[in-house]
């Protein structure tokens, strides 16, 4: 089953969100227009707007109101990716050239800023003050997460707590907020909003841990970038962290890789095999499963409607996805 099959029943409203994204990023300046459109055409799972739509099913569902939070959330995510690619000096995303690669760092940074601004502008259409507070708090936390990643780049002496806190800010928080704001925009009961938030947080943590695992076990074709890219860019994720703590020789190899200018495919392949053999991948899957189980427990608190089953299937998919 494909992820899109799970929320196929939302396809008409997702199409509206997609059109709204196109209209919102449309710029008068030709370079901003082309760069923003290039990013949008690269595609994506659209997990955040989908979570907004599903969460809104627990309240008074009105797509015209709900899109006022669904679109800004996806735009915030998109803008953060543009800035990420500059920080990571990444040439590919989803198998296509990044804005930074197709143009340059300056165009990428201003395109990211432009998309952030458009997100904030659209969010002003929502009349609920709490929405703006939650969104702004999330953006602040995301920025802190980005700075922490820069600080911890090429740092092999970091611990699990730092890693978990970083992925919470960079990934899980925006997914949690997507669930919360979907419920809030639809006037769902407050206890339902909080359960949706906690569900989104735990799914978000599992989603990022799975992403970090796939960087070591998926193919270049599936990833849209070379396997082991995170490590080559100096980002030490959970599989590597665990393996470094349990295999001194492998730790030395990884430190040598991090300290080097570049590594050939043979060296990277040996490190990936070492991480698998040491149990880094298996341990990371176990941690991901713990978060998913917490997410399932939060779902049990929610009313029994079709959206609850869709949330369950999406969370289950995230735990077993291959790319």
Rosetta blueprint (number, residue, H / E / L):
1 X L
2 X L
3 X H
4 X H
5 X H
6 X H
7 X L
8 X H
9 X H
10 X H
11 X H
12 X H
13 X H
14 X H
15 X H
16 X H
17 X H
18 X H
19 X H
20 X H
21 X H
22 X H
23 X H
24 X H
25 X H
26 X L
27 X L
28 X L
29 X L
30 X H
31 X H
32 X H
33 X H
34 X H
35 X H
36 X H
37 X H
38 X H
39 X H
40 X H
41 X H
42 X L
43 X L
44 X L
45 X L
46 X L
47 X H
48 X H
49 X H
50 X H
51 X H
52 X H
53 X H
54 X H
55 X H
56 X H
57 X L
58 X L
59 X L
60 X L
61 X L
62 X L
63 X H
64 X H
65 X H
66 X H
67 X H
68 X H
69 X H
70 X H
71 X H
72 X H
73 X H
74 X H
75 X H
76 X H
77 X H
78 X H
79 X H
80 X H
81 X H
82 X H
83 X H
84 X H
85 X H
86 X H
87 X H
88 X H
89 X L
90 X L
91 X L
92 X E
93 X E
94 X L
95 X L
96 X E
97 X E
98 X L
99 X H
100 X H
101 X H
102 X H
103 X L
104 X L
105 X H
106 X H
107 X H
108 X H
109 X H
110 X H
111 X H
112 X H
113 X H
114 X H
115 X H
116 X H
117 X H
118 X H
119 X H
120 X H
121 X H
122 X H
123 X H
124 X L
125 X L
126 X L
127 X L
128 X L
129 X H
130 X H
131 X H
132 X H
133 X H
134 X H
135 X H
136 X H
137 X H
138 X H
139 X H
140 X H
141 X H
142 X H
143 X H
144 X H
145 X H
146 X H
147 X H
148 X H
149 X H
150 X H
151 X H
152 X H
153 X L
154 X L
155 X L
156 X L
157 X L
158 X L
159 X L
160 X H
161 X H
162 X H
163 X H
164 X H
165 X H
166 X H
167 X H
168 X H
169 X H
170 X H
171 X H
172 X H
173 X H
174 X H
175 X H
176 X H
177 X H
178 X H
179 X H
180 X H
181 X H
182 X H
183 X H
184 X H
185 X H
186 X L
187 X L
188 X L
189 X L
190 X H
191 X H
192 X H
193 X H
194 X H
195 X H
196 X H
197 X H
198 X H
199 X H
200 X H
201 X H
202 X H
203 X H
204 X H
205 X H
206 X H
207 X H
208 X H
209 X H
210 X H
211 X H
212 X H
213 X H
214 X H
215 X H
216 X H
217 X H
218 X L
219 X L
220 X H
221 X H
222 X H
223 X H
224 X L
225 X L
226 X L
227 X L
228 X L
229 X H
230 X H
231 X H
232 X H
233 X L
234 X L
235 X L
236 X L
237 X L
238 X H
239 X H
240 X H
241 X H
242 X H
243 X H
244 X H
245 X H
246 X H
247 X L
248 X H
249 X H
250 X H
251 X H
252 X H
253 X H
254 X H
255 X H
256 X H
257 X H
258 X H
259 X H
260 X L
261 X L
262 X L
263 X L
264 X L
265 X H
266 X H
267 X H
268 X H
269 X H
270 X H
271 X H
272 X H
273 X H
274 X H
275 X H
276 X H
277 X H
278 X H
279 X L
280 X H
281 X H
282 X H
283 X H
284 X H
285 X H
286 X H
287 X H
288 X H
289 X H
290 X H
291 X H
292 X H
293 X H
294 X H
295 X H
296 X H
297 X H
298 X H
299 X H
300 X H
301 X L
302 X L
303 X L
304 X L
305 X L
306 X H
307 X H
308 X H
309 X H
310 X H
311 X H
312 X H
313 X H
314 X H
315 X H
316 X H
317 X H
318 X H
319 X H
320 X H
321 X L
322 X L
323 X L
